Amino acid sequence: MLITKSTIFTEGERLLLPNTFSDVTFRLLHGNSDLFQGIQLDTPLSYKLQHNSGVAWYIIDTCIMKMKRGECAEFRINYLDQLIVVKLQLEDFTLAPDSWEMSVEQKHSLAAEMKLLGTNLLKGKEYLLAAEKYGLALKLLLSDGCRAQSQDGHEEKISVIRMNMSLCFMKLNAYEGVIYHSKFVLEYLENPDIAIKIPKCQDHMIKTLYRRAWAYCQINEFEKCKGDISRVLELDPDNGETTKLLSVVESRVKQNDRKMSNNLRSMFR
């Protein structure tokens, strides 16, 4: 989703911009999409950034974080081949504490809110927006001091968020994102002590290996793909999705071998 500021009608004060979780008061002056139905026009609205879900609020959040206090501006957004135009006025905002200023309890509480929003968006098939909320939760849980001072279950929370992010990236065909987050999930689940603590450890392992195998297949990393497939089938020999993926991989390998063979023949003619 590309969001650009096209016109500034009123210059804002100073250079300070809202940060991720700022409390803001704004007016929606114009929105040319049904996405903004239900949001009152030209009415002061106050809320905390990142605490609403849906495409309209994602757009508003992103635009407001580009605005100065008192600024009135128009933005153009490319969303699903649709040009959306929105005009906003940022009346006021209060900066949220940076993560280093928060207590561990505050970080956990805020991360739980972002995870819940992400899960609701995932259920609604808003995969890009869900990944963003999960990313905010993950950033809080990985921040300085949070891991060191957290109790049992902290690493499991991180692992679950990364699993959900890998699913979002899979739905978005963002292969590298799937591979990246799956790596950390597997490192966590492969710890022998973890398998005892988590009843669904094997189920999580199968899902994560399958998603990474799928991503490897999409980028033609067939040997790595087959390695993950083998591990899934060791854990669950009757896994239908993985068996189908193996057939796809074997077919693509044959196609690649034929193509390479034909290229070699043409080189030596």
Wavefront OBJ file of the C-alpha trace (Angstrom):
o trace
v 0.000 0.000 0.000
v 1.669 3.228 -1.195
v 0.682 6.371 0.733
v 1.925 9.779 -0.402
v 1.197 13.297 0.806
v -0.019 15.155 -2.286
v -1.113 18.584 -1.023
v -0.556 20.610 2.165
v -3.362 23.085 2.784
v -2.156 24.326 6.175
v 1.426 24.062 7.388
v 1.847 22.492 10.799
v 3.837 23.658 13.803
v 7.510 22.748 14.318
v 9.056 19.548 12.993
v 7.744 17.127 15.607
v 5.655 14.207 14.299
v 3.499 11.713 16.229
v 5.174 8.436 17.178
v 3.749 4.923 16.988
v 1.314 4.973 19.930
v 0.620 8.717 20.252
v -2.725 10.013 21.494
v -4.098 12.177 18.683
v -7.056 14.427 17.893
v -7.850 14.822 14.200
v -10.588 15.580 11.709
v -11.417 13.513 8.643
v -12.386 16.187 6.109
v -12.749 14.000 3.040
v -12.450 10.354 2.020
v -13.463 9.136 -1.433
v -13.908 5.492 -0.426
v -16.590 3.441 1.313
v -13.790 2.309 3.635
v -14.366 5.496 5.651
v -18.081 4.914 6.218
v -18.842 5.120 9.912
v -16.143 7.719 10.607
v -17.723 11.128 11.166
v -16.638 13.877 8.788
v -15.281 17.217 10.025
v -15.661 16.191 13.654
v -12.814 16.162 16.214
v -11.981 12.505 16.941
v -9.529 11.403 19.611
v -7.860 8.005 19.828
v -4.524 6.260 20.315
v -2.622 5.382 17.138
v -2.494 1.673 16.252
v -5.427 0.845 18.552
v -8.122 0.533 15.882
v -8.321 -2.180 13.234
v -9.344 -2.109 9.601
v -8.014 -0.632 6.389
v -9.478 2.851 6.987
v -7.740 3.177 10.358
v -4.498 1.790 8.962
v -4.582 4.553 6.326
v -5.436 7.217 8.904
v -2.702 6.010 11.280
v -0.089 6.047 8.534
v -1.104 9.494 7.272
v -1.201 11.056 10.739
v 2.321 9.825 11.489
v 3.475 11.951 8.535
v 1.783 15.125 9.841
v 2.753 17.985 12.139
v 0.502 19.484 14.803
v -2.088 21.771 13.162
v -1.346 20.527 9.645
v -4.103 19.984 7.099
v -3.122 17.777 4.162
v -4.407 15.527 1.409
v -2.999 12.046 0.848
v -3.233 9.646 -2.087
v -3.243 5.924 -1.447
v -2.945 3.045 -3.905
v -4.915 0.156 -2.428
v -5.959 -2.939 -4.416
v -5.735 -1.023 -7.721
v -7.941 1.706 -6.277
v -6.838 5.335 -5.850
v -8.023 6.579 -2.479
v -7.875 10.280 -1.634
v -8.188 11.380 1.998
v -7.964 14.843 3.555
v -7.052 15.105 7.249
v -6.407 17.796 9.810
v -4.222 16.887 12.783
v -5.395 19.157 15.587
v -3.182 17.910 18.409
v -1.210 14.938 19.707
v 0.662 13.731 22.765
v 3.720 11.602 22.201
v 3.664 8.108 23.683
v 6.661 6.952 25.732
v 9.403 5.299 23.699
v 9.912 1.595 24.408
v 12.990 2.304 26.534
v 10.839 4.518 28.772
v 8.196 1.807 29.361
v 8.207 -0.718 32.180
v 8.233 -4.420 31.334
v 4.593 -4.616 32.448
v 3.620 -1.782 30.078
v 5.396 -3.480 27.192
v 3.659 -6.795 27.859
v 0.263 -5.114 28.157
v 0.695 -3.143 24.923
v 2.090 -6.197 23.111
v -0.972 -8.200 24.195
v -3.257 -5.485 22.755
v -1.383 -5.489 19.429
v -1.424 -9.305 19.287
v -5.193 -9.351 19.866
v -5.751 -6.764 17.125
v -3.493 -8.786 14.827
v -5.413 -11.985 15.518
v -8.763 -10.303 14.804
v -7.375 -8.938 11.522
v -5.984 -12.372 10.639
v -9.413 -13.929 11.207
v -10.841 -11.240 8.929
v -8.243 -12.113 6.247
v -6.610 -8.680 6.461
v -3.170 -10.274 6.304
v -1.060 -7.161 5.672
v -2.659 -5.253 8.533
v -2.427 -8.293 10.815
v 1.291 -8.657 10.079
v 1.802 -5.001 10.984
v 0.096 -5.392 14.386
v 2.011 -8.604 15.098
v 5.203 -6.782 14.131
v 4.504 -4.065 16.695
v 3.870 -6.693 19.379
v 7.080 -8.515 18.463
v 9.126 -5.310 18.582
v 7.905 -4.616 22.119
v 8.624 -8.144 23.349
v 12.107 -8.126 21.807
v 13.029 -4.680 23.130
v 15.926 -4.075 25.515
v 15.266 -5.327 29.010
v 11.953 -6.983 28.189
v 13.382 -10.443 27.565
v 15.885 -10.280 30.411
v 13.260 -9.305 33.008
v 10.385 -11.449 31.750
v 9.163 -14.650 33.346
v 8.447 -18.101 31.929
v 6.269 -18.038 28.842
v 7.884 -14.965 27.291
v 9.693 -16.888 24.555
v 6.532 -18.880 23.823
v 4.617 -15.612 23.260
v 7.298 -14.523 20.793
v 7.163 -17.890 19.021
v 3.362 -17.763 18.643
v 3.531 -14.243 17.200
v 6.217 -15.328 14.723
v 4.058 -18.317 13.709
v 1.132 -16.014 13.036
v 3.373 -13.642 11.094
v 4.641 -16.517 8.940
v 1.026 -17.405 8.114
v 0.286 -13.771 7.174
v 3.354 -13.645 4.927
v 2.378 -16.965 3.359
v -1.032 -15.540 2.456
v 0.703 -12.447 1.033
v 3.181 -14.565 -0.991
v 5.987 -12.863 0.919
v 8.308 -15.870 0.814
v 11.320 -14.367 2.579
v 9.129 -13.298 5.503
v 7.844 -16.857 5.900
v 11.385 -18.264 5.868
v 12.731 -15.613 8.249
v 10.139 -16.041 11.004
v 9.916 -19.831 10.610
v 13.639 -20.076 11.355
v 13.202 -18.545 14.820
v 10.083 -20.600 15.574
v 11.882 -23.828 14.733
v 14.922 -22.876 16.809
v 12.580 -22.413 19.756
v 10.536 -25.591 19.211
v 13.604 -27.767 18.660
v 14.751 -27.160 22.230
v 14.094 -30.511 24.013
v 12.881 -28.709 27.153
v 10.226 -26.865 25.162
v 8.610 -30.012 23.779
v 7.768 -31.089 27.320
v 6.184 -27.730 28.229
v 4.074 -27.131 25.090
v 1.317 -29.709 24.424
v 0.982 -28.601 20.779
v 4.721 -28.480 20.108
v 4.619 -31.153 17.374
v 1.605 -29.532 15.710
v 3.400 -26.169 15.692
v 6.515 -27.832 14.309
v 4.556 -29.434 11.444
v 2.811 -26.177 10.519
v 6.039 -24.182 10.597
v 8.023 -26.724 8.573
v 5.242 -26.937 5.985
v 5.068 -23.160 5.587
v 8.830 -22.880 5.202
v 8.872 -25.787 2.724
v 6.150 -24.028 0.718
v 8.170 -20.780 0.690
v 11.346 -22.616 -0.385
v 9.374 -24.210 -3.223
v 8.211 -20.802 -4.463
v 11.805 -19.530 -4.752
v 13.081 -22.779 -6.310
v 15.133 -23.818 -3.269
v 14.095 -27.408 -3.880
v 16.674 -29.216 -1.749
v 15.831 -27.120 1.314
v 12.153 -27.593 0.530
v 12.489 -31.383 0.361
v 14.447 -31.354 3.623
v 11.549 -29.676 5.451
v 9.027 -31.948 3.731
v 10.928 -35.016 4.927
v 10.829 -33.722 8.484
v 7.067 -33.137 8.294
v 6.416 -36.621 6.932
v 8.549 -38.144 9.679
v 6.278 -36.475 12.220
v 3.035 -37.003 10.288
v 3.294 -39.558 7.444
v -0.335 -39.015 6.412
v -0.098 -35.219 6.076
v -2.015 -34.615 2.838
v -0.944 -31.009 2.210
v 2.705 -31.919 2.512
v 2.328 -34.928 0.216
v 0.753 -32.665 -2.416
v 3.596 -30.155 -1.996
v 6.127 -32.958 -2.508
v 4.449 -33.846 -5.813
v 4.648 -30.210 -6.907
v 8.323 -30.032 -5.977
v 9.210 -33.240 -7.826
v 7.388 -31.976 -10.906
v 9.229 -28.634 -10.806
v 12.579 -30.359 -10.329
v 11.937 -32.456 -13.447
v 10.950 -29.337 -15.403
v 14.113 -27.554 -14.301
v 16.255 -30.583 -15.196
v 14.729 -30.720 -18.682
v 15.235 -27.000 -19.168
v 18.871 -27.236 -18.075
v 19.444 -30.228 -20.338
v 17.973 -28.364 -23.325
v 20.135 -25.332 -22.561
v 23.265 -27.464 -22.446
v 22.409 -29.101 -25.781
v 21.932 -25.715 -27.419
v 25.317 -24.549 -26.116
v 27.204 -27.412 -27.778
v 25.453 -27.457 -31.145
l 1 2 3 4 5 6 7 8 9 10 11 12 13 14 15 16 17 18 19 20 21 22 23 24 25 26 27 28 29 30 31 32 33 34 35 36 37 38 39 40 41 42 43 44 45 46 47 48 49 50 51 52 53 54 55 56 57 58 59 60 61 62 63 64 65 66 67 68 69 70 71 72 73 74 75 76 77 78 79 80 81 82 83 84 85 86 87 88 89 90 91 92 93 94 95 96 97 98 99 100 101 102 103 104 105 106 107 108 109 110 111 112 113 114 115 116 117 118 119 120 121 122 123 124 125 126 127 128 129 130 131 132 133 134 135 136 137 138 139 140 141 142 143 144 145 146 147 148 149 150 151 152 153 154 155 156 157 158 159 160 161 162 163 164 165 166 167 168 169 170 171 172 173 174 175 176 177 178 179 180 181 182 183 184 185 186 187 188 189 190 191 192 193 194 195 196 197 198 199 200 201 202 203 204 205 206 207 208 209 210 211 212 213 214 215 216 217 218 219 220 221 222 223 224 225 226 227 228 229 230 231 232 233 234 235 236 237 238 239 240 241 242 243 244 245 246 247 248 249 250 251 252 253 254 255 256 257 258 259 260 261 262 263 264 265 266 267 268 269
